[in-house]
Amino acid sequence: MKTEVFDSKAFLATLPSLPGVYRMLGQGGEVLYVGKARDLKKRVASYFQKNDQSPRIRLMVAKIASVEITVTRSESEALVLENNLIKALSPRYNILFRDDKSYPYLMLSGHRYPRLAYFRGTPQRQDRCFGPFPNSHAVRDSIQILQKVFRLRTCEDSVFNHRSRPCLLHQIKRCTAPCVDLICAEDYAADVKNAALFLDGKENEVLQAITEKMQHAAAAMRYEEAALYRDQIKSLTAVREKQFVSSHSSVDVDVVAVVAEHGLLCVNLLMIRGGRHLGDKTLFPQNAQDVAPEEAMQAFLAQHYLNRTIPPQIIVSEPVDVDAFAAVFSEQAGRKVSIQINPIGERRSWLAMTQGNARIAITRQLAQKATQQARLTALQEALALPGLQRIECFDISHTMGEATVASCVVYDKGTMQNGEYRRYNISGITPGDDYAAMRDALTRRYTKIQQTEARRPDLILIDGGTGQLHIASEVMAELGITDIELIGVAKGIERKAGMEQLITTDGRATRLPGDHPGLHLIQHIRDEAHRFAITGHRARRGKARTHSALEDIGGIGPKRRQKLLENFGGLRGLQNAGVEEIARIEGISRALAEKIYRELH
């Protein structure tokens, strides 16, 4: 079949000189690239008239069969539409950043004794959130600091509402034990207020308030209390020296740097909130080969900030369309958002630090790639599979046959491909029958691969011995798949790391030395399959147990269930309650209370 050549001249003659979005399509109608333009005619024409395009763009242009356009009212509107289309279509030639909208926050709950907690998602109206933070470690570090200085509670309501004595955190001076009234509500509220001021960057106000308390306690000869305030001041001073980067309190800034070195492109995002350096986040985008840093910066700003909380100022290392981005971001945030390209003073040092972080990340990535390649090469030689690149591994997890889950993890391109992991909930088998579970998972996985012609692995690892491997061989034979190597990873008699046996379909068992790089790669993939399976199993088991405990009890509808959980602080509190306590709840008769008690026990 002869492919039709795209007539770029005829198409360009019909294009308007207006803002909008263009979509490059391949022969099969697949979207190759999505872009936005202030002037569609000039921008699209540049792909067919310039001779200095990168190899990536030249390859894309050679595959274009048609181009579709959407005219917009402004470049800002085109920017939003472009971002939505990129996220929806994931075009092959667009730079793609992993969409991670759910950044972590630190939350002070709206309770009488507010709880300090790690939080993702949409907060309730009465709760107060601080952030976002670049990663979970930054949130937990802040919680540790606040626990040490302000000693706020971090426990769940189900624990807090049923304490009869202080917990270990009180004993190690990380909580003032409001659960058993060892601190009055007014003093606890003062600690919460100081913690909030600290998170807002008003550390001088906090230090002044604590200093005054220390002086009053010392004047009243309450020396132990004064010593406690003195320790708080020391801790806060140490934190300020370590974390505060701005001489202007309460400044909120994001610093974004793009660095392209040694064939890798890295984006580093540094977050400053309330004048505090919260940490940084490193990203290596997809489809970034031969991409200019300016193009990567434009893609990052659009994909990262649209439909997300935006700070008042963003500092960037590369030239971008400041007017378009600032207009869209300001409209979204409901206040002015400025984008600065050439910062001065302390902001210049922040940008230099962010660029340094990106270079360090590239160095680490290169070292990791070299290590992974050495491991893969060693495994290729050990198994006599010179073309080995893609590995899939299966594991089964259950508790005495309950909530059986099979996992499939994928190793490819020198790293674990998290986005290609799959879990399979197993049902309709004899509980505890690992062979039947393995058969079910493999059949579902490779039937779909046969039907869709998706990429096949070069090697399948089965976490288990001869029995599981035999089942895998039968499934592959039934599906007519004969070109994929199968290997069982048995833990051996001693069940120790480094003593694994590799079993092939012809019954041969080999053991690689404990320090063999190829064995280390197998262990890493096997352990990841185990982690992924057990995480899914626990979630399924927890959901099943919660469901069966209340939702399957006759006479317990949503309203009664909510009342029970609210009054007892959760399912565990309800399980610890007696019949008399349950019967005291409004709408729960004695007979129903006895029924609930029986079901829960």
C-alpha angles and dihedrals in degrees: 000000000000115000116227115240115233111245100220095175094056092045095048090053089063097049120108123225091240136115117268150109128285129200122202111211130199129219092276094049093257116147110248100178141359122203141164129223141190087212113025095195095054096040098048091042090057091067092060101035105044120086098193098070119140118257089254093056093043089054091049094049090052089058097048113120098166143353127222124197137196117198116217134192094245143002089253091058089047090053092056093046092048091053093049092050093048092052092045098045105027092209117213096238101040120098105250126202120194107260106237105164094156100081114173123255136191112239135202104196125224096244125124085255100032118223122226109222149159109251142188128177132026115340124222116254095253094051124088120218131197124198146350096241121202094235143356093261091062091053093048092047089054091048090053091051093049092046091052095047106031101020096219122172119261100178126116119257091249088062098036095052095052105043117125096178137020118281129230093273089065091050092054091046097251097116135033091218101238086168090077096031097254087141127039121240093248094055092045090050089053090054090049091050091051091048090052091048090050091051089049090056096253094125094144091062090049093049091048093051093049092046091054090050090050092051093048092048092049092048089052089049092244090140098167090054090046090051089053091054089046090055090049090053091050092050094047092048091051092049092049092052090050103040111023111093101167131076086204110074121226094020113156114200138154117208117201124190129180119200126181115193137145093006094305130106119207132184118201121194118196118192124206117183124175088354090301124123101232095182137265140270125217123208132186105195126214123248091022099133112133091359118149116236090240091058091047091051092051090050093048095050092050098044097039106042107032109101092008138097109279126201119229092254135034121189115202133189097213135054112265137169092277097181095053096045094043091051094050095043093046092050091048095046095043091230138064116294117190127200117206123197104176107034124187135206118007091352089062089056090051090054092048089051091051092049089050090052090052092051091049090050091052091051090051092046091052091049091048092049090051090051093047092048090051090051093048093047091050091050091048089055095044093051096035090237105132093175095051111137111130122054129182122193131195131203135172125219130185142134109242089326095312121133096354114203129182121204132205118193126184131217115192140140091025097302145061111281101218093179090062096052116119135194125202122203105215121213138154095050134106105277110259096017100136092178093058090045091052091048091051094049096046093046093051093045100048098035087061092046090051092049097046099034089230119168112291125216123246091218135023118204118202116200098224145052137276095309096056091042091053090053090050091051091051092050093049091048092050090051093046094242109144104149099072120089116232123205130174118216107211120185093220129226095299092045092216129143109260093030096082119137121217110216121196127203092258090061099256116142121200131179121209118210115270091246095048111127090216091056090050089056092050091048091050093051093043092049091049090052089050093049093048093048096048092046090054092044093052092049092049093045092048092049092048093049094047090048096048093044098062114356094060095050110105113239095026110110128172095277096049091043091053092049092051094049093045094049095047098036095244141328095303092055090049091051090054093051125097129230093262092053092048092048091056091068113102111259095018115111124204091253092050091047090054090049092051091048092051093049093049093049 
